[in-house]
């Protein structure tokens, strides 16, 4: 090898090569640090719970109702169903606002001593009365049971068009008035051969006023 060839061959500095490798490694680590970590699949395992975790994360936190508000709402519901809370509350109380417009409600006899009267039920049906479905007023019957009608103490709640009920009431009023007139005529009449009672001073008078029935108190 000549002296010229020795001059042309470049010299390798081991310290420079090591420094260059260190710079490359540091640049690679910096690049990896700036990259975002992979997003893990947050979906639940379908074999364990298909939608439990998703629904749990989406479900808002339910706050318990204020006790006073819940008590007032419950008291209003009970009062609408049973009326007043006195000792003599009406077992057959029906909220008039719950009756559908154009219809009338009445309690009718269904059983006597546990025995039904089919003939009376047929008569009610002929007069237009039909049982009120319990599904319309579920609060009037015990919960947790599938009742078809509303019954209490041998009575059944029935309905018919209000127009027919008003006509029947008018007939009852006319019948009652006719009975009063007939009784007056009977009292004012005199057998043959006796003094007549046509004079106003000797005519029988029948009171037609209405008074409240006194309620005995213990």
C-alpha positions as CSV (number, residue, x, y, z in Angstrom):
1,X,0.0,0.0,0.0
2,X,1.4,3.4,-1.1
3,X,1.5,6.5,1.0
4,X,-1.1,8.2,-1.2
5,X,-3.7,5.4,-0.5
6,X,-3.1,5.8,3.3
7,X,-3.9,9.5,2.9
8,X,-7.2,8.9,1.0
9,X,-8.7,6.3,3.5
10,X,-11.0,8.2,6.0
11,X,-10.4,7.8,9.6
12,X,-13.3,6.4,11.8
13,X,-13.8,8.1,15.1
14,X,-15.5,5.6,17.5
15,X,-16.6,8.4,19.9
16,X,-18.5,10.2,17.1
17,X,-20.3,7.1,16.1
18,X,-21.4,6.4,19.7
19,X,-22.6,10.0,20.0
20,X,-24.6,9.7,16.8
21,X,-26.3,6.5,18.0
22,X,-27.2,8.1,21.3
23,X,-28.9,11.0,19.4
24,X,-30.9,8.7,17.2
25,X,-32.1,6.7,20.2
26,X,-33.2,9.8,22.1
27,X,-35.0,11.1,19.0
28,X,-36.9,7.8,18.7
29,X,-37.9,7.9,22.4
30,X,-39.2,11.4,22.0
31,X,-41.2,10.5,19.0
32,X,-42.8,7.6,20.9
33,X,-43.7,9.8,23.9
34,X,-45.6,12.3,21.7
35,X,-47.8,9.6,20.2
36,X,-51.2,9.0,21.9
37,X,-51.7,5.7,23.6
38,X,-54.1,3.3,21.9
39,X,-57.7,3.6,23.0
40,X,-58.9,0.5,24.8
41,X,-62.2,-1.0,23.8
42,X,-64.6,0.2,26.5
43,X,-67.5,-2.0,25.4
44,X,-68.5,-4.7,27.8
45,X,-68.0,-8.3,27.1
46,X,-71.2,-9.5,25.3
47,X,-70.9,-12.9,27.0
48,X,-71.0,-11.4,30.5
49,X,-73.3,-8.4,30.3
50,X,-74.4,-7.1,26.8
51,X,-75.6,-3.7,28.0
52,X,-75.2,-3.5,31.7
53,X,-72.1,-1.3,31.9
54,X,-73.3,0.9,29.0
55,X,-76.7,1.5,30.6
56,X,-75.1,2.1,34.0
57,X,-72.9,4.8,32.6
58,X,-75.8,6.4,30.7
59,X,-78.3,6.2,33.5
60,X,-78.6,9.5,35.4
61,X,-78.5,9.4,39.1
62,X,-82.0,9.2,40.5
63,X,-82.8,11.4,43.4
64,X,-85.2,10.1,46.0
65,X,-88.5,12.0,46.1
66,X,-88.9,14.4,49.1
67,X,-90.8,12.6,51.8
68,X,-93.2,15.4,52.4
69,X,-94.0,15.7,48.7
70,X,-94.5,12.0,48.5
71,X,-96.8,12.0,51.6
72,X,-98.9,14.8,50.2
73,X,-99.4,13.1,46.9
74,X,-100.3,9.8,48.5
75,X,-102.8,11.5,50.9
76,X,-104.5,13.1,47.9
77,X,-104.8,9.8,46.2
78,X,-106.3,8.1,49.2
79,X,-108.7,11.0,49.9
80,X,-110.0,10.9,46.3
81,X,-110.7,7.2,46.7
82,X,-112.3,7.0,50.2
83,X,-113.5,10.6,50.7
84,X,-113.1,11.9,54.3
85,X,-111.1,10.1,56.9
86,X,-113.7,10.2,59.7
87,X,-114.8,7.1,61.4
88,X,-118.1,6.9,59.5
89,X,-116.7,7.2,56.0
90,X,-118.9,5.9,53.2
91,X,-117.8,2.5,52.0
92,X,-119.6,3.2,48.7
93,X,-118.0,6.6,48.0
94,X,-117.4,7.3,44.3
95,X,-115.6,10.4,43.1
96,X,-118.2,12.2,40.9
97,X,-115.4,13.7,38.8
98,X,-114.3,10.1,37.8
99,X,-117.7,9.3,36.2
100,X,-117.4,9.7,32.4
101,X,-119.5,12.5,30.9
102,X,-122.9,11.5,29.8
103,X,-123.0,8.5,32.1
104,X,-124.4,7.8,35.6
105,X,-123.1,5.4,38.3
106,X,-125.2,3.5,40.9
107,X,-124.6,0.7,43.3
108,X,-126.9,-2.2,42.6
109,X,-127.5,-5.4,44.6
110,X,-125.7,-8.5,43.4
111,X,-125.9,-10.9,46.3
112,X,-128.0,-11.4,49.4
113,X,-126.4,-13.7,52.0
114,X,-123.9,-14.8,49.4
115,X,-126.7,-15.8,46.9
116,X,-127.2,-14.1,43.6
117,X,-130.6,-13.1,42.2
118,X,-130.4,-13.9,38.4
119,X,-133.9,-12.4,37.8
120,X,-132.9,-9.1,39.3
121,X,-129.8,-9.0,37.3
122,X,-131.9,-9.6,34.1
123,X,-134.1,-6.7,35.2
124,X,-131.1,-4.4,35.6
125,X,-129.9,-5.3,32.2
126,X,-133.3,-4.5,30.6
127,X,-133.2,-1.1,32.3
128,X,-129.8,-0.4,30.7
129,X,-127.5,-1.1,33.7
130,X,-124.1,-2.7,33.0
131,X,-121.2,-3.4,35.3
132,X,-118.5,-0.7,35.4
133,X,-115.2,-2.4,34.3
134,X,-112.6,-2.5,37.1
135,X,-109.9,-1.6,34.6
136,X,-111.4,1.9,34.4
137,X,-111.0,2.5,38.1
138,X,-108.2,0.2,39.4
139,X,-108.0,2.1,42.7
140,X,-111.5,0.9,43.7
141,X,-110.3,-2.7,44.0
142,X,-107.4,-4.4,45.7
143,X,-104.2,-4.3,43.8
144,X,-102.4,-7.4,42.5
145,X,-105.6,-9.1,41.3
146,X,-107.4,-9.3,38.0
147,X,-110.9,-8.1,38.8
148,X,-113.5,-7.6,36.1
149,X,-116.1,-5.7,38.1
150,X,-116.2,-3.4,41.2
151,X,-118.0,-5.0,44.1
152,X,-118.4,-4.2,47.8
153,X,-120.4,-5.9,50.4
154,X,-122.7,-7.7,48.0
155,X,-123.2,-4.6,45.8
156,X,-121.8,-4.0,42.3
157,X,-121.1,-0.7,40.7
158,X,-123.1,-0.3,37.5
159,X,-123.5,2.4,34.8
160,X,-125.9,3.5,32.2
161,X,-126.5,6.6,30.0
162,X,-127.3,9.7,32.1
163,X,-130.3,10.4,29.9
164,X,-132.0,7.2,30.8
165,X,-131.3,7.8,34.5
166,X,-132.8,11.3,34.4
167,X,-135.9,9.9,32.7
168,X,-136.3,7.2,35.3
169,X,-136.0,9.9,38.1
170,X,-138.7,12.0,36.5
171,X,-141.0,9.0,36.4
172,X,-140.3,8.3,40.1
173,X,-141.1,11.9,41.1
174,X,-144.4,11.8,39.2
175,X,-145.3,8.5,40.8
176,X,-144.6,9.9,44.3
177,X,-146.7,13.0,43.7
178,X,-149.6,10.9,42.4
179,X,-149.4,8.8,45.6
180,X,-149.6,11.9,47.7
181,X,-152.6,13.2,45.8
182,X,-154.4,9.9,46.1
183,X,-153.8,9.8,49.9
184,X,-155.1,13.4,50.2
185,X,-158.2,12.5,48.2
186,X,-158.8,9.4,50.4
187,X,-158.5,11.4,53.7
188,X,-160.7,14.2,52.5
189,X,-163.5,11.9,51.2
190,X,-166.4,11.0,53.4
191,X,-168.6,7.9,53.3
192,X,-172.1,8.2,51.9
193,X,-174.5,9.8,54.5
194,X,-171.8,11.6,56.4
195,X,-170.9,15.3,56.4
196,X,-168.8,16.2,53.4
197,X,-165.2,17.5,53.9
198,X,-165.1,19.9,51.0
199,X,-164.6,22.9,53.3
200,X,-161.0,24.0,53.7
201,X,-161.3,24.1,57.5
202,X,-162.1,20.5,57.8
203,X,-159.8,19.1,55.1
204,X,-156.9,16.9,56.0
205,X,-153.5,18.4,55.5
206,X,-150.4,16.4,54.6
207,X,-147.0,17.9,55.4
208,X,-144.6,17.8,52.4
209,X,-141.5,19.3,54.1
210,X,-138.2,17.4,54.4
211,X,-136.2,17.3,57.6
212,X,-132.9,15.8,58.5
213,X,-133.0,12.5,60.4
214,X,-131.5,12.9,63.8
215,X,-128.3,10.8,64.3
216,X,-127.9,9.4,67.8
217,X,-124.6,10.1,69.5
218,X,-122.9,7.9,72.0
